[in-house]
Amino acid sequence: MTMTDKPVGTTARQDALRPAAPSAPEPGRRADTRRGDARTAWGMLAPNAILIVLFLLVPLVWAFVLSFQAKRPFGPGTWNGLDNITRLLGDPVFWRATINTLVFTVATVPVTVVVGLALALLLDKAMPARTVFRTIVYLPVVVSTVVVALIGLLLFDESIGIVNSVLRDLGLGPVSWQSNGTLAMISVIVVVLWTRIGFATLIYLAALQDVDQEMLEAATVDGANTWVLIRKMIVPTLRPTTFFLVVINMIWSFQIFDIVYVMTNGGPGYSTTMLVTYAYNQGFGPARNFGYGATVGIVLFLLTLVITAVQLRTNRRRER
């Protein structure tokens, strides 16, 4: 037998041992498989879908219905058409709360994004006690916002606040953090920035792991300095992350409530009254006008929706 000869029956045995090609499933079986996959998917989505319907969609629809009523805590509401909208357009406190919310948003969102990126770039480098610094920066995010607001109140209280105590020791005198409207707004902004910068830093730190290090090394070899690397390469790469942080911080700014409510309760006067605190005071404060409070809430919802839609449209144009 030569080297090229094959034993008789070898091919037959190999064909017998070779696994058979899977046969295509029948149409009925494919349909059953798809239905089973659909039932599994809906079963996994059902708990979250039920919670969204009960705690988001139903309250939203109910608030929309209440916005056309004069509703008090007791007794049925009476339909008043567009009276709540007419009152809202002529309400100076509502416009003051809107301006306060816009000022607060403009003051917090850019600072949060810029400082968060700067800290992320700093903490992404090898430095002593980097883990400790990361924990310190992110700590306010994991603490309850009410606790953060109480810490802010302890810091900026006019009588026993830590900031005024330090200023007295330095001979600079106390500052009217609660009785001066501008200073009260500044104190709220500082405490809110303390809570949000940590979140932005963490998100940027995660996004920096996807930056192409070989590209940065090649640019460094070509003579690019640190500022050029950040402006020309890192910042454009992090554009989706920046867009996410801008949108989410704008939504949070329009929904700010607990820190303002604990630290200033909207005062002095209406200097720190935001749209959410004004809606809360109208619905659950001394007025107890659920219909008017719901109207303020609906306007806030529509305003947030419009701003988010504009941001999405702008981002899509830039990507194109």
N, C-alpha and C positions, 0 to 999 in steps of 0.2 A: 504493500500500500504506500503510495507516495504521500508527500506532505500536503498536497492539494486535495487529496481524496477525503471525503467525509464518510463516516460510518453510516451504514444504512439505518434509517429511522431517526437520525439525529434531528433533522428538521421537524419531523412530526412531534418528537418529544418537546422541542423548544416551543413549537406552536401551542402545545398543550399546556406548558408551564407559563407561557406569556399571559398576563392578565387581560381579560376581555375588555374591550372598549365599552365605556358606560353607554347604555342605550338612552336615547332622548326620552324624557318623561312624556307621558301622554297628556293631551290638552286638559283633560279633566283633573289630572293630578296637579298640573301646574296651577290651575285655578284654585284648587284646594290649598296649595302651598301659599299662594298670594293672600288668600283670605285668612289663613292662619297667621301669616306675618302681620297682616293689618290688625287682626285682633290683639296680637301681642303688643304692637306699637301703641294702639289705643289704650290697652290696659296699663302700659307704663306712663302714658301721657295723662290719663284720667285724673289722678290725684292733683297734679299741678293745675290742670284745666279747671277742675272744680273749685280750687282755691282762687284762681284768677277770676272766675265768674262770680263767686260769692263775695269776695273782698275787693274787687276792682270794678268789674263791669256793672254789677247791681248797684253799688253805691254811686257810681258815676251817673247811671240813668236816673236814680232817685234824686240826686242833686240837681240834675237838669229839670226834672219835674218840679222840684221845690222852688227853683228859680223863677217860676211863673206863679207862685203862690205867696200869700201873706200867712206864714205858718208860725204859730207860737207853740210853746212846749205842751200845752194842754188844749184839747179840742181839735177838730178838723181844720185843715187849711182852707182858705178861700182863694179862688183864682183871681188874680189881678192883672193878667196880661203882661204888658211890658212896663208896668209901673216900677218894678225893681231895676230894670235897665235904665229907665229915665232918671230915677233917683241916683243911680250909680254914676251916670255921666255928669251930674251936677254936684257930686259929693266931693268937697275939697280934701277930705281926709283920704279918700280912695286914691286921688291923684298924688297926694303926698306919699302914701304908701307905695304907689307905683314908682315914683321917682327914687324913693329910698331903696327899693329893690333893685332898680337899674344901677344906681350908684354902687350899691353893695356888690353887684355882679361884676361891674367893670373893675372894681378895686380888688376883688379876690381871684377871679379866674386867671388873668395874665400872671399875677404874682405866683399863684400856685403852680402853674405850668413851668414858668422860667426857673423858679427856685427849686422845684422838684427835679428838673433836668440837671441843674447845676449840682445838686447834692448827689444825684445818681451818677454823674460823671466822676465826682470826687470819690464816692464810696465804691465805685467799680474798680478803682486802682488798688494796688497792694499798699496797705497802710497799717500801722499798728492799731490794734483793737478795732478793726473794721467791723466785726460782728457786733461789738458793743454799741458802736455808733449807729449801725443799722437798727438795732433794737430801740435805741433812744428815739430815733427819728420816726419809727413806725408805731411806737407805743400809744400815742393818742388815738390812733385809728381803731385799736382793739378795745379801748375803754369806752364806756357808754357816754354818749354826747351830753347827757344830763350831768354826769360826773365831771366832764370837761367844762361844762358851763359853771358848775359850782367852783371848780378850781379858778376859772376866769373871774368869778365874782370875788373870790378870796384875794386874787391878785389886784383887782382894780377897785375894790371897795374904798370909798372916800375916807371912811373913818378908821378901819382896821386893815385896809389892804396892804399887801406886801410892797407893792410899787410905791405907794405914798410913804410908807415907813422908810424905805430906802431913800426916797427923795428928801424926807425930813432929815435923815442922818447926814445927807450930803449938803444940807443947808439950802436946798432949792424950794422947799415948801411943798405942801400938798397940791394935787391937781384934782379939779372937779370932774371926775370921770362919770358920775351919775347925773349931775345937775347941768352939765354943758352938753348940748345936743351933738356937736361935732365930735367932742372927745368921747362921748358915749358910743357913737358909731365907730370911731377908731378902735375902741376897746373890743367891741364885738368883732370887727374885722380881724384884729390880731389873734383872738382866740380861735376864730374859724380857720384862719390860715394855719395855725398850729395843728389843727386836726387834719387838714387836707393835704398839706405838703408831704406828710409821711406817705399817704396813699399814692400821690403822684410819683414820689421817689421810688417806691416799690415797683410800680408799673414800668417806669423807665428802666430800672435795674433789670427787670425781666426782658425788656425789649432790647437792651444793649447786648444781651447774649447772642442775638441773631445778627449783629453787625459783622460784616466780613473783615476779619482781622488782617487777612493777607492784603486786602485793598488798602487798609490804613498803613500797613508796613511799607507797601510799595510807594504810597504817597509820601511817607516820611523820608524814604530813601531819595525821592525826587526833590526833597527840600521843603515840603509843606510843614508849617509849624502847627502848634496845637489849635490855634484859633481857626486856621484854614480847614483843618480836619473836622472840627466841630461844625463850622458853618457850611462847608461844601459837601461833606460826606455823612456825618453822623445825623445832623438835623434832618436832611432830606430822607434818610433811611427810616427815621423815627416819625415820619409824617402821619401814618395811620394811628400810631399811639398818641401823638399829640392831638389829633382830631378827636379820638375817643375821650381823652381827658378834658378837652375844651367842652364837648357836649355834656358829659356827665357832670362837670362842675357847674355849668350854666343851669342845668336842671336842679342840682342841689341848691344853688344860690336862690333860685326862684321858690324853692320849697323850704327855705330856712325858717325854723320855728323855735325849736327847743332852746338853743343857746340864747336867742334874743329874748324869749319869754322868761328864762331864769335870770339873766343878767340885768335886763333893763325893763322888761315887760312893755316894750314899745316906747318908753319914755326917754328923756323928759319930754313931756307933751306928746308929740307924734314924731319925734326926731329919729327914732329907730323902729318905727312901726313898718312892718313888711306886709306884703299882700296876704300871706298865710296867717300872721298874727291878727291882722285886721278882720279877716274872714272868721277866725276863731272867736274874737271878741264880739263880733256881731251875732254869731250863732249861739255861743255859749257864755257870753258875758252878761252884763246887766240888761242889755237890750233883748236878748233871747229871741231874735228874729231869724228863725231858721231859713226863711225864704231869701232874705237879703244876704245872709252869710253864704248860702249856696250860690247865689248870683256872683259874688266875689270869687268864690272857688271856681266856678265855670269859666269866668274871664281869665283867671290865672292858668287854668288848664289849656284854654285856647291860645293864650300868649306863649306858653311853653311849647305847645305843639307847633306853632308858626316858627318860632326861633329855631327849633330842632330841624324842621323841614328846610329852612333856609340854609342851615349849616350843612345838611346832607347834600343839598343841591350844589352848594359852593364847592364841597369836597369832590363831588363827581366831575364838575367842570375842571378842576385842577388835575384830576387823574387823567382826564382825556387830553 
